[in-house]
Amino acid sequence: MEYQIKNNFQRQIHNIILIHVARTWERIRIKQPYEEMPLDNIASTDAIEEIAYEIYKTDLIQDFIQIKDGSLWNRYGDGMSDTYIERIATEIIEEHYL
């Protein structure tokens, strides 16, 4: 996977997204104690990174990177970046990994 992350600010945003995706993945994993996630711990790192990059590429994140205005999060009713990121991560995980 080729990443189009050009500067330190963009890298920081991607890293924040990556952390929230990993936390979301772990929350979902813990909620199903008698079922395994479809990927083992090693393979899940690739999936988490791919999910983070998909979220990074969303219009909302790209808009935020361009104008750096936190009021953008309200556009989708989430109110905060972490809520938006975790909501999108959950949708992607449930649709493609469970």
C-alpha positions in Angstrom: 0.0 0.0 0.0 1.4 3.4 -1.0 0.7 6.2 1.4 0.3 9.7 0.2 1.2 11.4 3.5 3.4 14.4 2.7 4.3 16.3 5.9 4.6 16.0 9.6 1.1 17.4 10.4 -0.5 14.8 8.0 1.6 12.1 9.6 0.4 13.1 13.0 -3.2 13.0 11.9 -2.7 9.6 10.4 -1.1 8.4 13.6 -4.0 9.6 15.7 -6.4 7.8 13.3 -4.2 4.7 13.6 -4.4 4.7 17.4 -8.2 5.1 17.3 -8.6 2.3 14.8 -6.5 0.0 16.9 -8.5 0.8 20.0 -11.7 0.2 18.1 -10.4 -3.1 16.8 -9.5 -4.2 20.3 -12.9 -3.2 21.7 -14.7 -5.2 19.1 -12.4 -8.2 19.7 -13.0 -8.1 23.5 -16.8 -8.1 23.0 -16.7 -11.5 21.3 -14.7 -13.6 23.8 -15.7 -16.9 22.3 -15.1 -15.9 18.7 -11.8 -15.1 17.1 -11.3 -12.1 15.0 -10.9 -13.2 11.4 -7.2 -12.2 11.4 -4.6 -13.2 14.0 -2.7 -10.6 15.9 0.1 -10.3 13.3 -2.2 -10.1 10.3 -4.5 -7.6 12.1 -1.8 -5.0 12.1 -2.0 -4.8 8.3 -5.8 -4.6 8.5 -5.7 -1.8 11.1 -3.2 0.1 9.0 -5.4 -0.2 5.9 -8.5 0.9 7.8 -6.6 3.9 9.2 -5.5 4.9 5.8 -9.1 4.6 4.4 -10.3 6.9 7.1 -7.4 9.2 6.5 -8.5 9.6 2.9 -12.1 10.5 3.7 -13.3 13.9 2.6 -13.8 15.1 6.2 -10.3 14.2 7.2 -8.8 15.8 4.1 -10.9 18.9 4.7 -9.6 19.1 8.2 -6.0 18.7 7.0 -6.5 21.6 4.6 -8.3 24.1 6.8 -7.5 22.9 10.3 -10.9 23.8 11.6 -12.3 21.6 14.3 -15.9 22.6 13.6 -15.8 20.3 10.6 -16.5 17.3 12.9 -20.0 18.6 13.4 -20.8 18.1 9.7 -21.4 14.4 10.4 -23.0 14.9 13.8 -20.2 13.2 15.7 -19.0 16.4 17.4 -15.4 15.2 17.8 -12.7 13.7 15.7 -12.3 10.5 17.9 -16.0 9.8 17.7 -16.0 10.2 13.9 -12.9 8.0 13.5 -14.2 5.2 15.8 -17.6 5.3 14.1 -16.1 4.9 10.6 -13.6 2.3 11.9 -16.5 0.2 13.4 -18.4 0.4 10.1 -15.4 -0.8 8.1 -14.5 -3.6 10.6 -18.1 -4.9 10.7 -18.5 -4.7 7.0 -15.2 -6.2 5.9 -13.7 -8.1 8.8 -16.5 -9.8 10.8 
